Amino acid sequence: MKKKNSSLKNYNFMTRYKIISLFIVFIFFLGIQNISFAEELIPPTLSVSYYKLSDGTKRIIVSFSARMDNKRIKIKNAKLQLESANEVTSKFLGEAVTDGTGKAQWDLKQGDGLLKDKDGFFTFNIRFDGNSTLGKVVKTIHLLDAEISLAFDVSDTIKTISASVFTTNEKGEKKFIQDVPVEFSVKRLFCFYQIGSEKTDSSGTCTTEFPATMPGD
């Protein structure tokens, strides 16, 4: 009788041990799943456009989005950081929050202390530090600042517009740039009407003909 009770106790102990072991494995598996889900952040996308306005202002426009449920969603109310950098250091320029269309904008003036590298290039880093849903992302643009001068000419009723693209060094010397695409447009009431698209030649200049039928004074 004692042997039978001993066997029963061993059976109950082994059964409890197996149940506890299975329970621990199940809890461990759930923990791994939770960690995995917590790390699966959605990778966002930063698209950047750069413009230089006629008064010298550098305009950086950022479009911030992410793919969710097989759709490209524009992310609003996201805080983005902008910095200027060169080979030696970097400088924080400010923060911007995306609007309802997922866009943010910075207008940079000449006196904002923008950094250049030894070759005269500007480097800008746009950064999003991430949140509980979206991962971190950094977008870098590297550019050489240039200027455009325009000339308008009329010869034998033929009107032409010439554009010269160049950079200016600290001494005020101009260096003309070859193979730069230039679009010529006329400002209309609601849009720009393109009248030509050319590339600069070895002298940094390109020309297009102005339409004789274009109305205007």
Number of C-alpha atoms within 10 A of each C-alpha: 5 7 8 9 10 11 11 12 12 12 12 12 12 12 12 12 12 12 12 12 12 12 12 12 12 12 12 12 12 12 12 12 11 11 11 11 10 11 11 12 15 16 15 22 20 19 12 17 11 14 13 15 11 9 8 13 14 17 16 19 16 21 19 23 20 18 13 12 7 7 8 12 15 19 19 17 14 18 14 22 16 20 18 20 20 18 10 7 9 15 15 13 16 10 15 16 15 19 16 11 14 18 22 22 19 17 12 16 13 10 6 8 11 19 19 16 13 8 7 16 14 18 20 22 18 20 18 20 13 17 11 10 12 16 17 14 15 15 15 16 14 12 13 11 15 14 17 15 10 12 10 12 12 11 7 5 8 11 14 16 16 17 22 21 24 20 16 14 9 7 6 8 10 14 14 19 18 17 15 16 11 19 13 18 14 13 9 8 7 6 9 11 12 11 14 16 13 16 16 20 16 11 14 18 23 22 21 17 16 19 12 10 6 9 6 4 3
